[in-house]
Amino acid sequence: MPTVLLFALALLACSKPDLASPADEPVATEESGGLASQMLAEVNALRETGCRCGTRWMPPAPALSWNTQLANAARRHAGDMQRNDFFNHRGSDGSDMAQRIEEAGYQWQTIAENIAWGHPDVASVVQAWKESPGHCENMMNSQYSEMGAARAGAYWVQDLGRR
């Protein structure tokens, strides 16, 4: 059975500020606005040099590649959180990240998920995840080789995995 690496993500980047989010804003993915290339560039820049995640030094790690199945799972969850106005790793239908990722067709060995709310762009959400030890460790973990991400309004989801 696959091993799930999931950190307790009740940290600053997972807190939902008291801001309004337009309910009709479309979900942004790799097809819209270069989210994939921007997020890959930001995350891979961290992975290339290594970084400190809280008190833990994370050494350089191989670059991630974009995976559409992981992006589809992220899109599903970001859209769900936006439509149903909640902020949690568990979906409104009770799904967890493993169920969403498997439903998207990704056959995984290990996976992780980062979520965030209220960040205006890729650079700011990646910076917030970098400043949150658990999220940072997810992005820097050399076990992951692929990533997908999506944004729906103010909701961000990043799924990482390895097949």
Secondary structure, DSSP 8 states (H G I E B T S, - for coil): ----------SGGG---S----TT--EE-TTSTTHHHHHHHHHHHHHHH-EEETTEEE------EE-HHHHHHHHHHHHHHHHHT---SS-TTS--HHHHHHHTT---SEEEEEEEES-SSHHHHHHHHHHSHHHHHHHH-TT--EEEEEEETTEEEEEEEE-
